[in-house]
């Protein structure tokens, strides 16, 4: 059964319009709702360390240079650099075109 007060507040069981606001349960819920609406519950991923980028440019072909790239990656890993974790390597090949 819905009872409306003289001020038109639905589901109010009192004629006093302040009684709904003075109820501590509703005030607490309203405060939480306003806090979440204004501040927002934002979940962000942790920022990874700075990703450095290496540009690898060779005038040969990708298949011809593949023999040289593995030792290059091994030497980088000895220095603590790991492709995909803290460095990104971009490869470009001229395919024997000047």
For each residue, the residues with C-beta under 8 A, 3 or more apart:
1:
2: 10 11
3: 11 12 13
4: 8 9 10 12
5: 8 9 12 14 15 16 17
6: 15
7: 17
8: 4 5
9: 4 5 12 17 20
10: 2 4
11: 2 3
12: 3 4 5 9 17 19 20
13: 3
14: 5 19 20
15: 5 6
16: 5 19
17: 5 7 9 12 20
18: 21 22
19: 12 14 16 22 23
20: 9 12 14 17 23 26
21: 18 26 27
22: 18 19 27
23: 19 20 26 27
24: 27 28
25: 28 29
26: 20 21 23 29 30
27: 21 22 23 24 30 31
28: 24 25 31 32
29: 25 26 32 33
30: 26 27 33 34
31: 27 28 34 35
32: 28 29 35 36
33: 29 30 36 37
34: 30 31 37 38
35: 31 32 38 39
36: 32 33 39 40 41
37: 33 34 40
38: 34 35
39: 35 36
40: 36 37
41: 36
42:
43:
44:
45:
46:
47:
48: 51
49: 86
50: 86
51: 48 86 87 88
52: 81 86 87 88
53: 87 88 89 90
54: 87 88 89 90
55: 89 90 92
56: 69 72 89 90 91 92
57: 92 93 94
58: 65 91 92 93 94
59: 93 94 96 97 98
60: 64 65 93 94 95 96
61: 64 65 93 95 96
62: 65 66 91 93
63: 66
64: 60 61 67
65: 58 60 61 62 68 69 93
66: 62 63 69 70
67: 64 70
68: 65 71 72
69: 56 65 66 72 73 91
70: 66 67 73 74
71: 68 74 75
72: 56 68 69 75 76
73: 69 70 76 77 83
74: 70 71 77 78
75: 71 72 78 79
76: 72 73 79 81 82 83 87
77: 73 74 80 81 82
78: 74 75
79: 75 76
80: 77 86
81: 52 76 77 86 87
82: 76 77 85 86 87
83: 73 76 87 88 89
84: 87 88
85: 82
86: 49 50 51 52 80 81 82
87: 51 52 53 54 76 81 82 83 84
88: 51 52 53 54 83 84
89: 53 54 55 56 83
90: 53 54 55 56
91: 56 58 62 69
92: 55 56 57 58
93: 57 58 59 60 61 62 65
94: 57 58 59 60 97 98
95: 60 61
96: 59 60 61
97: 59 94
98: 59 94
